Amino acid sequence: GYFYQRVAECRFSSKDLQGIEFIDSYVFNQVENIRFNSTVGKYVGYTEHGVYNAEAWNSDAGILAQERGELERYCKPTADIDY
């Protein structure tokens, strides 16, 4: 069988939310193919297939805007719960 996983996480380095980042990772068969990092602001591919998808997804302004908005929509409002 095949193993697919998508992990979205918020990472905090301080309680005042200065070092907060949103990471959205796509994993296939325990190998991370592609990742969006809000600090970088775009997708980065780690495999041949991931690089191909990163180029396609980075050229779509709508997809990038949605991912960039997750930091404000998801991470910051839930920071108090995580702490």
PyMOL Python script that loads the backbone (N, CA, C, O; Angstrom):
from pymol import cmd

cmd.read_pdbstr("""\
ATOM      1  N   GLY A   1       0.803  -1.176   0.000  1.00  0.00           N
ATOM      2  CA  GLY A   1       0.000   0.000   0.000  1.00  0.00           C
ATOM      3  C   GLY A   1       0.857   1.255   0.000  1.00  0.00           C
ATOM      4  O   GLY A   1       2.084   1.210   0.086  1.00  0.00           O
ATOM      5  N   TYR A   2       0.177   2.342  -0.098  1.00  0.00           N
ATOM      6  CA  TYR A   2       0.827   3.650  -0.138  1.00  0.00           C
ATOM      7  C   TYR A   2       0.443   4.451   1.098  1.00  0.00           C
ATOM      8  O   TYR A   2      -0.626   4.256   1.678  1.00  0.00           O
ATOM      9  N   PHE A   3       1.315   5.336   1.482  1.00  0.00           N
ATOM     10  CA  PHE A   3       1.109   6.170   2.657  1.00  0.00           C
ATOM     11  C   PHE A   3       1.170   7.634   2.231  1.00  0.00           C
ATOM     12  O   PHE A   3       2.195   8.094   1.729  1.00  0.00           O
ATOM     13  N   TYR A   4       0.070   8.367   2.431  1.00  0.00           N
ATOM     14  CA  TYR A   4       0.027   9.796   2.119  1.00  0.00           C
ATOM     15  C   TYR A   4      -0.344  10.540   3.392  1.00  0.00           C
ATOM     16  O   TYR A   4      -1.227  10.116   4.137  1.00  0.00           O
ATOM     17  N   GLN A   5       0.333  11.647   3.630  1.00  0.00           N
ATOM     18  CA  GLN A   5       0.054  12.437   4.824  1.00  0.00           C
ATOM     19  C   GLN A   5       0.248  13.909   4.501  1.00  0.00           C
ATOM     20  O   GLN A   5       1.176  14.294   3.789  1.00  0.00           O
ATOM     21  N   ARG A   6      -0.638  14.711   5.034  1.00  0.00           N
ATOM     22  CA  ARG A   6      -0.489  16.165   4.949  1.00  0.00           C
ATOM     23  C   ARG A   6      -0.514  16.688   6.377  1.00  0.00           C
ATOM     24  O   ARG A   6      -1.446  16.421   7.136  1.00  0.00           O
ATOM     25  N   VAL A   7       0.518  17.432   6.729  1.00  0.00           N
ATOM     26  CA  VAL A   7       0.642  17.940   8.086  1.00  0.00           C
ATOM     27  C   VAL A   7       0.713  19.466   8.034  1.00  0.00           C
ATOM     28  O   VAL A   7       1.606  20.037   7.408  1.00  0.00           O
ATOM     29  N   ALA A   8      -0.232  20.107   8.693  1.00  0.00           N
ATOM     30  CA  ALA A   8      -0.220  21.566   8.831  1.00  0.00           C
ATOM     31  C   ALA A   8       0.051  21.872  10.296  1.00  0.00           C
ATOM     32  O   ALA A   8      -0.635  21.368  11.185  1.00  0.00           O
ATOM     33  N   GLU A   9       1.048  22.694  10.536  1.00  0.00           N
ATOM     34  CA  GLU A   9       1.405  22.992  11.921  1.00  0.00           C
ATOM     35  C   GLU A   9       1.819  24.448  12.081  1.00  0.00           C
ATOM     36  O   GLU A   9       2.268  25.107  11.143  1.00  0.00           O
ATOM     37  N   CYS A  10       1.649  24.914  13.298  1.00  0.00           N
ATOM     38  CA  CYS A  10       2.094  26.245  13.675  1.00  0.00           C
ATOM     39  C   CYS A  10       3.252  26.079  14.650  1.00  0.00           C
ATOM     40  O   CYS A  10       3.160  25.314  15.610  1.00  0.00           O
ATOM     41  N   ARG A  11       4.321  26.787  14.405  1.00  0.00           N
ATOM     42  CA  ARG A  11       5.475  26.720  15.303  1.00  0.00           C
ATOM     43  C   ARG A  11       5.662  28.079  15.952  1.00  0.00           C
ATOM     44  O   ARG A  11       5.656  29.117  15.289  1.00  0.00           O
ATOM     45  N   PHE A  12       5.828  28.045  17.264  1.00  0.00           N
ATOM     46  CA  PHE A  12       5.976  29.268  18.055  1.00  0.00           C
ATOM     47  C   PHE A  12       7.333  29.249  18.742  1.00  0.00           C
ATOM     48  O   PHE A  12       7.737  28.234  19.309  1.00  0.00           O
ATOM     49  N   SER A  13       8.025  30.368  18.686  1.00  0.00           N
ATOM     50  CA  SER A  13       9.288  30.451  19.423  1.00  0.00           C
ATOM     51  C   SER A  13       9.150  31.332  20.663  1.00  0.00           C
ATOM     52  O   SER A  13      10.029  31.351  21.525  1.00  0.00           O
ATOM     53  N   SER A  14       8.035  32.061  20.743  1.00  0.00           N
ATOM     54  CA  SER A  14       7.784  32.890  21.921  1.00  0.00           C
ATOM     55  C   SER A  14       6.287  33.119  22.058  1.00  0.00           C
ATOM     56  O   SER A  14       5.532  32.966  21.097  1.00  0.00           O
ATOM     57  N   LYS A  15       5.872  33.482  23.249  1.00  0.00           N
ATOM     58  CA  LYS A  15       4.449  33.676  23.513  1.00  0.00           C
ATOM     59  C   LYS A  15       3.897  34.952  22.869  1.00  0.00           C
ATOM     60  O   LYS A  15       2.685  35.073  22.685  1.00  0.00           O
ATOM     61  N   ASP A  16       4.772  35.904  22.525  1.00  0.00           N
ATOM     62  CA  ASP A  16       4.291  37.164  21.933  1.00  0.00           C
ATOM     63  C   ASP A  16       4.066  37.062  20.424  1.00  0.00           C
ATOM     64  O   ASP A  16       3.781  38.073  19.781  1.00  0.00           O
ATOM     65  N   LEU A  17       4.187  35.867  19.846  1.00  0.00           N
ATOM     66  CA  LEU A  17       3.890  35.569  18.444  1.00  0.00           C
ATOM     67  C   LEU A  17       4.831  36.233  17.443  1.00  0.00           C
ATOM     68  O   LEU A  17       4.496  36.329  16.263  1.00  0.00           O
ATOM     69  N   GLN A  18       5.988  36.687  17.884  1.00  0.00           N
ATOM     70  CA  GLN A  18       6.936  37.296  16.954  1.00  0.00           C
ATOM     71  C   GLN A  18       7.582  36.258  16.047  1.00  0.00           C
ATOM     72  O   GLN A  18       7.832  36.535  14.874  1.00  0.00           O
ATOM     73  N   GLY A  19       7.853  35.079  16.566  1.00  0.00           N
ATOM     74  CA  GLY A  19       8.544  34.074  15.788  1.00  0.00           C
ATOM     75  C   GLY A  19       7.632  32.976  15.267  1.00  0.00           C
ATOM     76  O   GLY A  19       8.084  31.856  15.034  1.00  0.00           O
ATOM     77  N   ILE A  20       6.360  33.281  15.083  1.00  0.00           N
ATOM     78  CA  ILE A  20       5.400  32.273  14.669  1.00  0.00           C
ATOM     79  C   ILE A  20       5.557  31.973  13.177  1.00  0.00           C
ATOM     80  O   ILE A  20       5.803  32.871  12.372  1.00  0.00           O
ATOM     81  N   GLU A  21       5.410  30.684  12.825  1.00  0.00           N
ATOM     82  CA  GLU A  21       5.433  30.316  11.414  1.00  0.00           C
ATOM     83  C   GLU A  21       4.442  29.185  11.163  1.00  0.00           C
ATOM     84  O   GLU A  21       4.194  28.350  12.033  1.00  0.00           O
ATOM     85  N   PHE A  22       3.887  29.177   9.966  1.00  0.00           N
ATOM     86  CA  PHE A  22       2.952  28.150   9.538  1.00  0.00           C
ATOM     87  C   PHE A  22       3.669  27.254   8.540  1.00  0.00           C
ATOM     88  O   PHE A  22       4.290  27.739   7.595  1.00  0.00           O
ATOM     89  N   ILE A  23       3.580  25.933   8.754  1.00  0.00           N
ATOM     90  CA  ILE A  23       4.224  24.971   7.860  1.00  0.00           C
ATOM     91  C   ILE A  23       3.180  23.962   7.406  1.00  0.00           C
ATOM     92  O   ILE A  23       2.458  23.390   8.223  1.00  0.00           O
ATOM     93  N   ASP A  24       3.104  23.749   6.098  1.00  0.00           N
ATOM     94  CA  ASP A  24       2.174  22.806   5.490  1.00  0.00           C
ATOM     95  C   ASP A  24       3.001  21.816   4.669  1.00  0.00           C
ATOM     96  O   ASP A  24       3.541  22.174   3.622  1.00  0.00           O
ATOM     97  N   SER A  25       3.100  20.570   5.144  1.00  0.00           N
ATOM     98  CA  SER A  25       3.963  19.566   4.519  1.00  0.00           C
ATOM     99  C   SER A  25       3.146  18.468   3.863  1.00  0.00           C
ATOM    100  O   SER A  25       2.102  18.067   4.378  1.00  0.00           O
ATOM    101  N   TYR A  26       3.622  17.987   2.735  1.00  0.00           N
ATOM    102  CA  TYR A  26       3.012  16.882   2.005  1.00  0.00           C
ATOM    103  C   TYR A  26       4.005  15.731   1.974  1.00  0.00           C
ATOM    104  O   TYR A  26       5.130  15.878   1.497  1.00  0.00           O
ATOM    105  N   VAL A  27       3.575  14.577   2.492  1.00  0.00           N
ATOM    106  CA  VAL A  27       4.457  13.414   2.647  1.00  0.00           C
ATOM    107  C   VAL A  27       3.854  12.239   1.890  1.00  0.00           C
ATOM    108  O   VAL A  27       2.655  11.975   1.984  1.00  0.00           O
ATOM    109  N   PHE A  28       4.698  11.534   1.137  1.00  0.00           N
ATOM    110  CA  PHE A  28       4.272  10.316   0.444  1.00  0.00           C
ATOM    111  C   PHE A  28       5.278   9.221   0.747  1.00  0.00           C
ATOM    112  O   PHE A  28       6.478   9.384   0.525  1.00  0.00           O
ATOM    113  N   ASN A  29       4.773   8.098   1.260  1.00  0.00           N
ATOM    114  CA  ASN A  29       5.626   6.971   1.663  1.00  0.00           C
ATOM    115  C   ASN A  29       6.783   7.412   2.561  1.00  0.00           C
ATOM    116  O   ASN A  29       7.932   7.020   2.354  1.00  0.00           O
ATOM    117  N   GLN A  30       6.465   8.220   3.541  1.00  0.00           N
ATOM    118  CA  GLN A  30       7.377   8.698   4.581  1.00  0.00           C
ATOM    119  C   GLN A  30       8.491   9.605   4.048  1.00  0.00           C
ATOM    120  O   GLN A  30       9.508   9.797   4.715  1.00  0.00           O
ATOM    121  N   VAL A  31       8.302  10.161   2.850  1.00  0.00           N
ATOM    122  CA  VAL A  31       9.261  11.109   2.283  1.00  0.00           C
ATOM    123  C   VAL A  31       8.528  12.427   2.063  1.00  0.00           C
ATOM    124  O   VAL A  31       7.509  12.474   1.374  1.00  0.00           O
ATOM    125  N   GLU A  32       9.053  13.491   2.651  1.00  0.00           N
ATOM    126  CA  GLU A  32       8.439  14.807   2.451  1.00  0.00           C
ATOM    127  C   GLU A  32       8.759  15.279   1.035  1.00  0.00           C
ATOM    128  O   GLU A  32       9.924  15.420   0.663  1.00  0.00           O
ATOM    129  N   ASN A  33       7.705  15.519   0.252  1.00  0.00           N
ATOM    130  CA  ASN A  33       7.871  15.942  -1.137  1.00  0.00           C
ATOM    131  C   ASN A  33       7.904  17.442  -1.299  1.00  0.00           C
ATOM    132  O   ASN A  33       8.691  17.984  -2.075  1.00  0.00           O
ATOM    133  N   ILE A  34       7.035  18.107  -0.554  1.00  0.00           N
ATOM    134  CA  ILE A  34       6.871  19.547  -0.731  1.00  0.00           C
ATOM    135  C   ILE A  34       6.434  20.167   0.588  1.00  0.00           C
ATOM    136  O   ILE A  34       5.765  19.530   1.401  1.00  0.00           O
ATOM    137  N   ARG A  35       6.826  21.428   0.784  1.00  0.00           N
ATOM    138  CA  ARG A  35       6.482  22.132   2.023  1.00  0.00           C
ATOM    139  C   ARG A  35       6.245  23.612   1.721  1.00  0.00           C
ATOM    140  O   ARG A  35       6.971  24.243   0.953  1.00  0.00           O
ATOM    141  N   PHE A  36       5.189  24.140   2.366  1.00  0.00           N
ATOM    142  CA  PHE A  36       4.990  25.591   2.381  1.00  0.00           C
ATOM    143  C   PHE A  36       5.413  26.075   3.754  1.00  0.00           C
ATOM    144  O   PHE A  36       4.983  25.532   4.772  1.00  0.00           O
ATOM    145  N   ASN A  37       6.252  27.093   3.783  1.00  0.00           N
ATOM    146  CA  ASN A  37       6.696  27.696   5.033  1.00  0.00           C
ATOM    147  C   ASN A  37       6.365  29.174   4.949  1.00  0.00           C
ATOM    148  O   ASN A  37       6.790  29.850   4.012  1.00  0.00           O
ATOM    149  N   SER A  38       5.607  29.688   5.920  1.00  0.00           N
ATOM    150  CA  SER A  38       5.194  31.092   5.869  1.00  0.00           C
ATOM    151  C   SER A  38       6.375  32.047   5.986  1.00  0.00           C
ATOM    152  O   SER A  38       6.292  33.181   5.515  1.00  0.00           O
ATOM    153  N   THR A  39       7.461  31.619   6.598  1.00  0.00           N
ATOM    154  CA  THR A  39       8.657  32.463   6.685  1.00  0.00           C
ATOM    155  C   THR A  39       9.283  32.635   5.315  1.00  0.00           C
ATOM    156  O   THR A  39       9.729  33.729   4.968  1.00  0.00           O
ATOM    157  N   VAL A  40       9.319  31.568   4.533  1.00  0.00           N
ATOM    158  CA  VAL A  40       9.848  31.626   3.167  1.00  0.00           C
ATOM    159  C   VAL A  40       8.827  32.272   2.242  1.00  0.00           C
ATOM    160  O   VAL A  40       9.191  33.025   1.339  1.00  0.00           O
ATOM    161  N   GLY A  41       7.537  31.976   2.466  1.00  0.00           N
ATOM    162  CA  GLY A  41       6.461  32.582   1.685  1.00  0.00           C
ATOM    163  C   GLY A  41       6.137  31.877   0.389  1.00  0.00           C
ATOM    164  O   GLY A  41       5.422  32.421  -0.453  1.00  0.00           O
ATOM    165  N   LYS A  42       6.661  30.656   0.216  1.00  0.00           N
ATOM    166  CA  LYS A  42       6.370  29.900  -0.999  1.00  0.00           C
ATOM    167  C   LYS A  42       6.588  28.419  -0.721  1.00  0.00           C
ATOM    168  O   LYS A  42       7.067  28.027   0.343  1.00  0.00           O
ATOM    169  N   TYR A  43       6.221  27.611  -1.710  1.00  0.00           N
ATOM    170  CA  TYR A  43       6.430  26.164  -1.627  1.00  0.00           C
ATOM    171  C   TYR A  43       7.863  25.831  -2.022  1.00  0.00           C
ATOM    172  O   TYR A  43       8.449  26.464  -2.900  1.00  0.00           O
ATOM    173  N   VAL A  44       8.409  24.824  -1.353  1.00  0.00           N
ATOM    174  CA  VAL A  44       9.741  24.312  -1.666  1.00  0.00           C
ATOM    175  C   VAL A  44       9.611  22.808  -1.878  1.00  0.00           C
ATOM    176  O   VAL A  44       9.046  22.105  -1.040  1.00  0.00           O
ATOM    177  N   GLY A  45      10.137  22.318  -3.003  1.00  0.00           N
ATOM    178  CA  GLY A  45      10.093  20.892  -3.302  1.00  0.00           C
ATOM    179  C   GLY A  45      11.366  20.199  -2.864  1.00  0.00           C
ATOM    180  O   GLY A  45      12.458  20.754  -2.986  1.00  0.00           O
ATOM    181  N   TYR A  46      11.224  18.981  -2.353  1.00  0.00           N
ATOM    182  CA  TYR A  46      12.377  18.219  -1.872  1.00  0.00           C
ATOM    183  C   TYR A  46      12.652  16.978  -2.713  1.00  0.00           C
ATOM    184  O   TYR A  46      13.692  16.339  -2.552  1.00  0.00           O
ATOM    185  N   THR A  47      11.738  16.635  -3.602  1.00  0.00           N
ATOM    186  CA  THR A  47      11.932  15.516  -4.517  1.00  0.00           C
ATOM    187  C   THR A  47      11.643  16.040  -5.923  1.00  0.00           C
ATOM    188  O   THR A  47      11.201  17.177  -6.088  1.00  0.00           O
ATOM    189  N   GLU A  48      11.893  15.216  -6.925  1.00  0.00           N
ATOM    190  CA  GLU A  48      11.626  15.640  -8.303  1.00  0.00           C
ATOM    191  C   GLU A  48      10.157  16.015  -8.486  1.00  0.00           C
ATOM    192  O   GLU A  48       9.838  17.041  -9.086  1.00  0.00           O
ATOM    193  N   HIS A  49       9.269  15.172  -7.963  1.00  0.00           N
ATOM    194  CA  HIS A  49       7.838  15.455  -8.049  1.00  0.00           C
ATOM    195  C   HIS A  49       7.469  16.694  -7.226  1.00  0.00           C
ATOM    196  O   HIS A  49       6.627  17.492  -7.639  1.00  0.00           O
ATOM    197  N   GLY A  50       8.102  16.846  -6.066  1.00  0.00           N
ATOM    198  CA  GLY A  50       7.847  18.007  -5.216  1.00  0.00           C
ATOM    199  C   GLY A  50       8.291  19.307  -5.858  1.00  0.00           C
ATOM    200  O   GLY A  50       7.597  20.318  -5.748  1.00  0.00           O
ATOM    201  N   VAL A  51       9.431  19.301  -6.525  1.00  0.00           N
ATOM    202  CA  VAL A  51       9.924  20.498  -7.219  1.00  0.00           C
ATOM    203  C   VAL A  51       8.961  20.883  -8.338  1.00  0.00           C
ATOM    204  O   VAL A  51       8.665  22.061  -8.534  1.00  0.00           O
ATOM    205  N   TYR A  52       8.476  19.882  -9.068  1.00  0.00           N
ATOM    206  CA  TYR A  52       7.513  20.122 -10.143  1.00  0.00           C
ATOM    207  C   TYR A  52       6.244  20.780  -9.596  1.00  0.00           C
ATOM    208  O   TYR A  52       5.766  21.774 -10.144  1.00  0.00           O
ATOM    209  N   ASN A  53       5.700  20.216  -8.505  1.00  0.00           N
ATOM    210  CA  ASN A  53       4.489  20.785  -7.902  1.00  0.00           C
ATOM    211  C   ASN A  53       4.757  22.160  -7.299  1.00  0.00           C
ATOM    212  O   ASN A  53       3.909  23.046  -7.402  1.00  0.00           O
ATOM    213  N   ALA A  54       5.901  22.357  -6.680  1.00  0.00           N
ATOM    214  CA  ALA A  54       6.227  23.653  -6.087  1.00  0.00           C
ATOM    215  C   ALA A  54       6.227  24.744  -7.150  1.00  0.00           C
ATOM    216  O   ALA A  54       5.699  25.833  -6.926  1.00  0.00           O
ATOM    217  N   GLU A  55       6.814  24.458  -8.296  1.00  0.00           N
ATOM    218  CA  GLU A  55       6.836  25.446  -9.376  1.00  0.00           C
ATOM    219  C   GLU A  55       5.427  25.786  -9.840  1.00  0.00           C
ATOM    220  O   GLU A  55       5.108  26.952 -10.072  1.00  0.00           O
ATOM    221  N   ALA A  56       4.583  24.760  -9.975  1.00  0.00           N
ATOM    222  CA  ALA A  56       3.198  24.982 -10.413  1.00  0.00           C
ATOM    223  C   ALA A  56       2.406  25.753  -9.372  1.00  0.00           C
ATOM    224  O   ALA A  56       1.703  26.707  -9.706  1.00  0.00           O
ATOM    225  N   TRP A  57       2.514  25.349  -8.114  1.00  0.00           N
ATOM    226  CA  TRP A  57       1.736  25.994  -7.055  1.00  0.00           C
ATOM    227  C   TRP A  57       2.231  27.407  -6.771  1.00  0.00           C
ATOM    228  O   TRP A  57       1.427  28.280  -6.444  1.00  0.00           O
ATOM    229  N   ASN A  58       3.530  27.652  -6.888  1.00  0.00           N
ATOM    230  CA  ASN A  58       4.062  29.000  -6.666  1.00  0.00           C
ATOM    231  C   ASN A  58       3.650  29.968  -7.766  1.00  0.00           C
ATOM    232  O   ASN A  58       3.631  31.179  -7.549  1.00  0.00           O
ATOM    233  N   SER A  59       3.323  29.453  -8.931  1.00  0.00           N
ATOM    234  CA  SER A  59       2.902  30.335 -10.028  1.00  0.00           C
ATOM    235  C   SER A  59       1.417  30.684  -9.943  1.00  0.00           C
ATOM    236  O   SER A  59       0.937  31.507 -10.722  1.00  0.00           O
ATOM    237  N   ASP A  60       0.689  30.077  -9.021  1.00  0.00           N
ATOM    238  CA  ASP A  60      -0.735  30.343  -8.833  1.00  0.00           C
ATOM    239  C   ASP A  60      -0.917  31.282  -7.637  1.00  0.00           C
ATOM    240  O   ASP A  60      -0.780  30.872  -6.484  1.00  0.00           O
ATOM    241  N   ALA A  61      -1.226  32.537  -7.930  1.00  0.00           N
ATOM    242  CA  ALA A  61      -1.344  33.555  -6.877  1.00  0.00           C
ATOM    243  C   ALA A  61      -2.445  33.219  -5.874  1.00  0.00           C
ATOM    244  O   ALA A  61      -2.321  33.552  -4.695  1.00  0.00           O
ATOM    245  N   GLY A  62      -3.506  32.575  -6.313  1.00  0.00           N
ATOM    246  CA  GLY A  62      -4.608  32.220  -5.418  1.00  0.00           C
ATOM    247  C   GLY A  62      -4.200  31.195  -4.377  1.00  0.00           C
ATOM    248  O   GLY A  62      -4.565  31.313  -3.208  1.00  0.00           O
ATOM    249  N   ILE A  63      -3.446  30.193  -4.797  1.00  0.00           N
ATOM    250  CA  ILE A  63      -2.982  29.169  -3.862  1.00  0.00           C
ATOM    251  C   ILE A  63      -2.024  29.775  -2.844  1.00  0.00           C
ATOM    252  O   ILE A  63      -2.115  29.492  -1.650  1.00  0.00           O
ATOM    253  N   LEU A  64      -1.103  30.614  -3.325  1.00  0.00           N
ATOM    254  CA  LEU A  64      -0.142  31.239  -2.407  1.00  0.00           C
ATOM    255  C   LEU A  64      -0.842  32.165  -1.414  1.00  0.00           C
ATOM    256  O   LEU A  64      -0.500  32.179  -0.231  1.00  0.00           O
ATOM    257  N   ALA A  65      -1.819  32.937  -1.887  1.00  0.00           N
ATOM    258  CA  ALA A  65      -2.543  33.849  -0.997  1.00  0.00           C
ATOM    259  C   ALA A  65      -3.276  33.067   0.096  1.00  0.00           C
ATOM    260  O   ALA A  65      -3.315  33.492   1.251  1.00  0.00           O
ATOM    261  N   GLN A  66      -3.855  31.928  -0.275  1.00  0.00           N
ATOM    262  CA  GLN A  66      -4.559  31.115   0.714  1.00  0.00           C
ATOM    263  C   GLN A  66      -3.590  30.577   1.760  1.00  0.00           C
ATOM    264  O   GLN A  66      -3.878  30.646   2.955  1.00  0.00           O
ATOM    265  N   GLU A  67      -2.460  30.049   1.339  1.00  0.00           N
ATOM    266  CA  GLU A  67      -1.469  29.517   2.288  1.00  0.00           C
ATOM    267  C   GLU A  67      -0.912  30.621   3.172  1.00  0.00           C
ATOM    268  O   GLU A  67      -0.755  30.430   4.378  1.00  0.00           O
ATOM    269  N   ARG A  68      -0.615  31.760   2.593  1.00  0.00           N
ATOM    270  CA  ARG A  68      -0.065  32.873   3.385  1.00  0.00           C
ATOM    271  C   ARG A  68      -1.069  33.367   4.419  1.00  0.00           C
ATOM    272  O   ARG A  68      -0.676  33.839   5.486  1.00  0.00           O
ATOM    273  N   GLY A  69      -2.349  33.264   4.117  1.00  0.00           N
ATOM    274  CA  GLY A  69      -3.392  33.695   5.040  1.00  0.00           C
ATOM    275  C   GLY A  69      -3.599  32.760   6.223  1.00  0.00           C
ATOM    276  O   GLY A  69      -4.213  33.152   7.215  1.00  0.00           O
ATOM    277  N   GLU A  70      -3.098  31.529   6.134  1.00  0.00           N
ATOM    278  CA  GLU A  70      -3.284  30.563   7.212  1.00  0.00           C
ATOM    279  C   GLU A  70      -2.601  30.994   8.506  1.00  0.00           C
ATOM    280  O   GLU A  70      -3.064  30.640   9.590  1.00  0.00           O
ATOM    281  N   LEU A  71      -1.542  31.729   8.415  1.00  0.00           N
ATOM    282  CA  LEU A  71      -0.855  32.226   9.606  1.00  0.00           C
ATOM    283  C   LEU A  71      -1.803  33.104  10.425  1.00  0.00           C
ATOM    284  O   LEU A  71      -1.894  32.956  11.644  1.00  0.00           O
ATOM    285  N   GLU A  72      -2.498  34.006   9.762  1.00  0.00           N
ATOM    286  CA  GLU A  72      -3.450  34.893  10.449  1.00  0.00           C
ATOM    287  C   GLU A  72      -4.747  34.177  10.803  1.00  0.00           C
ATOM    288  O   GLU A  72      -5.312  34.409  11.871  1.00  0.00           O
ATOM    289  N   ARG A  73      -5.223  33.308   9.913  1.00  0.00           N
ATOM    290  CA  ARG A  73      -6.507  32.659  10.112  1.00  0.00           C
ATOM    291  C   ARG A  73      -6.448  31.526  11.127  1.00  0.00           C
ATOM    292  O   ARG A  73      -7.367  31.355  11.927  1.00  0.00           O
ATOM    293  N   TYR A  74      -5.375  30.759  11.094  1.00  0.00           N
ATOM    294  CA  TYR A  74      -5.324  29.547  11.913  1.00  0.00           C
ATOM    295  C   TYR A  74      -4.343  29.650  13.080  1.00  0.00           C
ATOM    296  O   TYR A  74      -4.702  29.342  14.216  1.00  0.00           O
ATOM    297  N   CYS A  75      -3.136  30.070  12.818  1.00  0.00           N
ATOM    298  CA  CYS A  75      -2.090  30.026  13.864  1.00  0.00           C
ATOM    299  C   CYS A  75      -2.291  31.055  14.968  1.00  0.00           C
ATOM    300  O   CYS A  75      -2.296  30.700  16.146  1.00  0.00           O
ATOM    301  N   LYS A  76      -2.452  32.288  14.616  1.00  0.00           N
ATOM    302  CA  LYS A  76      -2.523  33.334  15.645  1.00  0.00           C
ATOM    303  C   LYS A  76      -3.732  33.204  16.556  1.00  0.00           C
ATOM    304  O   LYS A  76      -3.581  33.385  17.764  1.00  0.00           O
ATOM    305  N   PRO A  77      -4.935  32.897  16.046  1.00  0.00           N
ATOM    306  CA  PRO A  77      -6.074  32.744  16.958  1.00  0.00           C
ATOM    307  C   PRO A  77      -5.963  31.539  17.895  1.00  0.00           C
ATOM    308  O   PRO A  77      -6.559  31.555  18.972  1.00  0.00           O
ATOM    309  N   THR A  78      -5.228  30.510  17.521  1.00  0.00           N
ATOM    310  CA  THR A  78      -5.127  29.321  18.371  1.00  0.00           C
ATOM    311  C   THR A  78      -3.864  29.320  19.231  1.00  0.00           C
ATOM    312  O   THR A  78      -3.626  28.355  19.958  1.00  0.00           O
ATOM    313  N   ALA A  79      -3.071  30.351  19.170  1.00  0.00           N
ATOM    314  CA  ALA A  79      -1.821  30.389  19.932  1.00  0.00           C
ATOM    315  C   ALA A  79      -2.056  30.275  21.433  1.00  0.00           C
ATOM    316  O   ALA A  79      -1.317  29.568  22.117  1.00  0.00           O
ATOM    317  N   ASP A  80      -3.063  30.951  21.953  1.00  0.00           N
ATOM    318  CA  ASP A  80      -3.345  30.882  23.382  1.00  0.00           C
ATOM    319  C   ASP A  80      -3.726  29.471  23.812  1.00  0.00           C
ATOM    320  O   ASP A  80      -3.377  29.049  24.915  1.00  0.00           O
ATOM    321  N   ILE A  81      -4.426  28.744  22.972  1.00  0.00           N
ATOM    322  CA  ILE A  81      -4.801  27.368  23.303  1.00  0.00           C
ATOM    323  C   ILE A  81      -3.553  26.506  23.393  1.00  0.00           C
ATOM    324  O   ILE A  81      -3.430  25.668  24.286  1.00  0.00           O
ATOM    325  N   ASP A  82      -2.618  26.716  22.454  1.00  0.00           N
ATOM    326  CA  ASP A  82      -1.390  25.910  22.452  1.00  0.00           C
ATOM    327  C   ASP A  82      -0.524  26.180  23.671  1.00  0.00           C
ATOM    328  O   ASP A  82       0.138  25.277  24.182  1.00  0.00           O
ATOM    329  N   TYR A  83      -0.529  27.427  24.136  1.00  0.00           N
ATOM    330  CA  TYR A  83       0.252  27.738  25.322  1.00  0.00           C
ATOM    331  C   TYR A  83      -0.514  27.366  26.565  1.00  0.00           C
ATOM    332  O   TYR A  83      -0.016  27.554  27.675  1.00  0.00           O
TER     333      TYR A  83
END
""", "prot")
cmd.dss("prot")
cmd.show_as("cartoon", "prot")
cmd.util.cbc("prot")
cmd.orient("prot")
